[in-house]
Amino acid sequence: MLNSLSLGTFSQGVFPKPKRLLRVGDDIFPPPIPSIPRGEAICIEIDLARDLEAWWEVATPWISARETATALRYYQRLDAVRHAVGRAVTRMLLARELGIPKLTEEFLTNAWDKPFLPASGLEFSISHSGRFVWTAISRAGAIGIDIERVDATVDHHDLAAIFHPVECSNIRALSGPAARDEFFRCWTRKEAVVKALGEGFSRPLTDFRVLTDVTVRDWLAESPMAEAKDWTCADLPSIAGYNVSVAAMCPKLTITSYRAVGTESLERVNDGNVECKQ
């Protein structure tokens, strides 16, 4: 039996308060979170609005010494905890998928600093903004997830110039909150695609195009490297003021998302398929 800290027992959808999450056991994510079959992906949202230090306490036993050192270099405590929690949740899920009690191996990075676990058959992506942390894990190929907090102070018309000409035109055709919302939808979707590619911003954002309207799935209009039909793209549910998008280099990927909300319950957001999302 492994003496461990985990993110709690998820049976019957119950997500205890973080400060109550100390327990002993091997089963990191008991049902209802399933294992990940090929052709599927899961996304998990963690809300750090409460018990910030408790999340740090829970997360740090699961991350590597290098990841802990990186977290401690952040000036803001929230940034440190977000880094630790994102890596911890990812490591927990990877360990479960690999059938091991704890993943101690360091992640490698590609030429653009995207982390990966070699020879695992699993791809992952982590994003955070404000008090939220998201992680996405897939058995179906490269995946990218991004969350962005809407910032009303940004000059949306000016910054839209970094996007594809069609995207830029769509945003500049609007004004006020409508332009703001369109800009951040576009930005979040494009960053999810860039993260799936694993090339960082070495690839110009003008090289591909996303829809900027309220379409919640199949919004990749012009792919950066393959036919758009070879991708699965979707927006995930989020609270007002945030956008969350996921992009995967796999067609017709089933994406299930889960949320650890401030009420300390685990809520299944999508019932198995992005097409079911309202």
C-alpha positions as CSV (number, residue, x, y, z in Angstrom):
1,M,0.0,0.0,0.0
2,L,1.4,3.4,-1.0
3,N,1.1,6.2,1.5
4,S,-0.1,9.0,-0.8
5,L,-2.0,12.2,-1.1
6,S,-4.6,12.4,-3.8
7,L,-7.2,14.7,-5.1
8,G,-9.9,12.8,-3.2
9,T,-12.4,10.1,-3.7
10,F,-14.6,10.7,-6.7
11,S,-17.2,8.0,-6.0
12,Q,-20.8,9.2,-6.4
13,G,-19.5,12.4,-7.8
14,V,-18.3,13.7,-4.4
15,F,-15.3,16.0,-4.4
16,P,-14.2,16.7,-0.8
17,K,-12.8,20.1,0.3
18,P,-9.1,20.1,-0.5
19,K,-8.1,20.3,3.1
20,R,-9.9,17.0,3.6
21,L,-8.1,15.3,0.8
22,L,-5.4,13.6,2.8
23,R,-5.8,9.8,2.5
24,V,-3.9,6.6,2.0
25,G,-4.5,4.5,-1.1
26,D,-3.4,3.5,-4.6
27,D,-6.5,4.4,-6.5
28,I,-5.9,8.0,-7.6
29,F,-9.1,8.7,-9.6
30,P,-11.8,6.1,-8.6
31,P,-15.0,6.1,-10.6
32,P,-16.9,8.0,-12.1
33,I,-13.8,9.2,-13.9
34,P,-13.0,6.3,-16.3
35,S,-9.8,5.2,-17.9
36,I,-9.1,6.8,-21.3
37,P,-9.7,4.5,-24.3
38,R,-8.0,5.1,-27.6
39,G,-10.0,7.7,-29.6
40,E,-11.0,9.6,-26.5
41,A,-9.7,12.4,-24.3
42,I,-10.6,13.8,-20.9
43,C,-10.3,17.4,-19.6
44,I,-10.3,18.3,-16.0
45,E,-10.8,21.8,-14.5
46,I,-9.7,22.6,-11.0
47,D,-11.0,25.8,-9.2
48,L,-8.5,27.2,-6.8
49,A,-10.8,29.8,-5.4
50,R,-10.6,28.3,-1.9
51,D,-8.0,26.6,0.2
52,L,-5.0,27.7,-1.9
53,E,-2.4,26.4,0.6
54,A,-4.3,23.1,0.9
55,W,-4.0,22.6,-2.9
56,W,-0.3,23.2,-2.6
57,E,-0.1,20.6,0.2
58,V,-2.0,18.1,-1.9
59,A,-0.1,18.7,-5.1
60,T,3.5,18.8,-4.2
61,P,3.9,15.1,-3.2
62,W,3.0,14.2,-6.7
63,I,5.3,16.5,-8.7
64,S,9.1,16.2,-9.3
65,A,11.8,18.1,-7.4
66,R,12.4,20.1,-10.6
67,E,8.7,21.0,-10.9
68,T,8.6,22.1,-7.2
69,A,11.7,24.3,-7.7
70,T,10.1,25.9,-10.8
71,A,6.9,26.6,-8.8
72,L,8.8,28.2,-5.9
73,R,10.5,30.6,-8.3
74,Y,7.2,32.3,-9.0
75,Y,6.7,35.6,-7.3
76,Q,2.9,35.2,-6.9
77,R,1.8,32.3,-4.7
78,L,-1.2,31.7,-7.0
79,D,1.2,31.2,-10.0
80,A,3.2,28.6,-7.9
81,V,0.1,26.7,-6.9
82,R,-1.3,26.7,-10.4
83,H,1.9,25.2,-11.7
84,A,2.0,22.6,-9.0
85,V,-1.6,21.6,-9.3
86,G,-1.5,21.4,-13.1
87,R,1.5,19.1,-13.1
88,A,0.1,17.0,-10.2
89,V,-3.2,16.3,-11.8
90,T,-1.5,15.4,-15.0
91,R,0.9,13.1,-13.3
92,M,-1.9,11.4,-11.3
93,L,-3.9,10.7,-14.5
94,L,-0.8,9.5,-16.4
95,A,0.2,7.2,-13.6
96,R,-3.3,5.7,-13.5
97,E,-3.3,5.2,-17.2
98,L,0.1,3.5,-17.0
99,G,-0.9,1.3,-14.1
100,I,1.7,2.6,-11.7
101,P,1.2,4.1,-8.2
102,K,3.1,7.3,-8.9
103,L,4.9,8.8,-11.9
104,T,8.4,10.0,-10.9
105,E,9.9,10.3,-14.3
106,E,10.7,13.8,-15.5
107,F,8.9,15.0,-18.5
108,L,11.0,15.7,-21.6
109,T,10.4,18.8,-23.7
110,N,10.6,19.3,-27.4
111,A,12.4,22.1,-29.2
112,W,9.6,24.6,-28.3
113,D,9.5,23.5,-24.6
114,K,6.3,21.5,-24.9
115,P,6.5,18.7,-22.2
116,F,5.8,15.1,-23.1
117,L,6.2,11.6,-21.6
118,P,8.1,9.4,-24.1
119,A,6.9,5.9,-25.0
120,S,3.7,6.4,-23.0
121,G,1.1,6.5,-25.9
122,L,-0.4,9.5,-24.1
123,E,-0.5,13.2,-24.9
124,F,-1.3,16.0,-22.5
125,S,-1.7,19.7,-22.3
126,I,-2.0,22.1,-19.3
127,S,-3.3,25.6,-19.1
128,H,-4.3,28.1,-16.3
129,S,-5.7,31.5,-16.0
130,G,-7.0,33.4,-13.0
131,R,-8.0,30.8,-10.4
132,F,-8.5,28.0,-12.8
133,V,-6.3,25.1,-13.9
134,W,-7.2,22.8,-16.9
135,T,-5.4,19.7,-18.0
136,A,-6.2,17.6,-21.1
137,I,-5.0,14.0,-21.7
138,S,-5.5,12.0,-24.9
139,R,-4.7,8.5,-26.3
140,A,-5.5,9.7,-29.8
141,G,-2.7,12.0,-30.6
142,A,-1.5,15.5,-29.9
143,I,-3.9,17.7,-27.9
144,G,-3.8,21.3,-26.8
145,I,-6.0,23.1,-24.2
146,D,-6.2,26.8,-23.4
147,I,-8.1,29.0,-20.9
148,E,-8.1,32.7,-21.1
149,R,-9.7,35.3,-18.8
150,V,-11.5,38.0,-20.7
151,D,-9.7,41.4,-20.2
152,A,-11.8,44.4,-21.0
153,T,-8.7,46.7,-21.0
154,V,-7.2,45.0,-24.1
155,D,-7.3,47.0,-27.4
156,H,-9.0,44.2,-29.3
157,H,-9.1,46.0,-32.7
158,D,-5.4,46.8,-32.5
159,L,-4.3,43.3,-31.4
160,A,-6.5,41.6,-33.9
161,A,-3.8,42.4,-36.5
162,I,-1.8,39.4,-35.3
163,F,-4.6,37.0,-36.5
164,H,-5.6,35.7,-39.9
165,P,-6.9,38.5,-42.1
166,V,-10.5,37.0,-42.0
167,E,-10.4,36.8,-38.3
168,C,-9.1,40.3,-38.0
169,S,-11.8,41.6,-40.3
170,N,-14.5,39.8,-38.3
171,I,-13.3,41.3,-35.0
172,R,-12.9,44.8,-36.3
173,A,-16.4,44.7,-37.8
174,L,-17.7,44.7,-34.2
175,S,-17.4,47.1,-31.3
176,G,-17.6,47.1,-27.6
177,P,-18.3,43.8,-25.7
178,A,-19.0,42.0,-28.9
179,A,-15.6,42.7,-30.3
180,R,-14.0,41.8,-27.0
181,D,-15.8,38.5,-26.8
182,E,-14.9,37.7,-30.5
183,F,-11.3,38.5,-29.9
184,F,-10.9,36.3,-26.8
185,R,-12.8,33.4,-28.5
186,C,-10.4,33.7,-31.4
187,W,-7.3,33.9,-29.2
188,T,-8.2,30.9,-27.0
189,R,-9.1,28.7,-30.0
190,K,-5.9,29.6,-31.8
191,E,-3.7,29.0,-28.7
192,A,-5.3,25.6,-28.2
193,V,-4.3,24.7,-31.8
194,V,-0.8,26.0,-31.3
195,K,-0.4,24.0,-28.2
196,A,-1.5,20.8,-29.9
197,L,1.1,21.5,-32.6
198,G,3.7,21.9,-29.9
199,E,5.5,24.7,-31.8
200,G,4.7,27.5,-29.5
201,F,4.4,30.9,-31.2
202,S,7.1,30.0,-33.7
203,R,4.2,29.4,-36.1
204,P,2.6,32.8,-37.1
205,L,-1.1,33.0,-36.1
206,T,-1.9,34.1,-39.6
207,D,-1.0,30.6,-40.9
208,F,-4.4,29.1,-40.0
209,R,-7.9,30.3,-39.3
210,V,-10.6,29.6,-36.7
211,L,-14.2,30.7,-36.7
212,T,-14.7,33.6,-34.3
213,D,-18.4,33.3,-33.7
214,V,-20.3,31.4,-31.0
215,T,-19.9,28.0,-32.8
216,V,-18.7,25.6,-30.0
217,R,-17.3,22.8,-32.1
218,D,-15.5,22.2,-35.5
219,W,-14.3,25.8,-35.5
220,L,-11.0,25.2,-37.2
221,A,-11.7,26.6,-40.7
222,E,-8.3,26.5,-42.2
223,S,-5.8,24.0,-40.7
224,P,-2.1,24.8,-40.2
225,M,-0.8,21.5,-41.5
226,A,-3.6,19.0,-42.3
227,E,-7.1,19.0,-43.5
228,A,-9.4,20.6,-40.9
229,K,-11.5,17.4,-40.9
230,D,-8.5,15.6,-39.3
231,W,-8.9,17.7,-36.2
232,T,-11.4,17.7,-33.3
233,C,-12.0,21.2,-31.9
234,A,-14.4,22.3,-29.2
235,D,-15.1,25.0,-26.6
236,L,-15.6,23.7,-23.1
237,P,-18.1,25.0,-20.5
238,S,-16.6,27.8,-18.3
239,I,-17.9,30.4,-16.0
240,A,-18.6,33.9,-17.2
241,G,-15.5,35.9,-18.0
242,Y,-13.4,32.9,-19.2
243,N,-13.0,31.0,-22.5
244,V,-11.8,27.4,-22.7
245,S,-11.0,25.6,-25.9
246,V,-9.4,22.3,-26.8
247,A,-8.0,21.1,-30.1
248,A,-6.7,17.6,-31.0
249,M,-5.0,16.3,-34.1
250,C,-7.6,13.4,-34.4
251,P,-10.9,13.4,-36.2
252,K,-14.2,12.7,-34.3
253,L,-12.4,12.5,-30.9
254,T,-14.7,11.9,-27.9
255,I,-14.0,14.5,-25.3
256,T,-15.3,14.3,-21.7
257,S,-14.7,17.1,-19.3
258,Y,-15.0,17.2,-15.5
259,R,-15.0,20.1,-13.1
260,A,-13.9,20.3,-9.5
261,V,-16.0,23.4,-8.5
262,G,-15.9,25.6,-5.5
263,T,-18.7,23.6,-3.9
264,E,-16.3,20.7,-3.7
265,S,-18.2,18.4,-5.9
266,L,-17.0,16.7,-9.1
267,E,-19.5,17.5,-11.9
268,R,-19.5,15.7,-15.2
269,V,-19.9,18.5,-17.7
270,N,-20.1,16.6,-21.0
271,D,-21.8,13.3,-21.2
272,G,-19.2,11.6,-23.3
273,N,-19.1,13.5,-26.5
274,V,-18.5,17.2,-27.4
275,E,-21.5,17.0,-29.7
276,C,-23.7,16.7,-26.6
277,K,-22.5,19.9,-25.0
278,Q,-25.1,22.6,-24.7
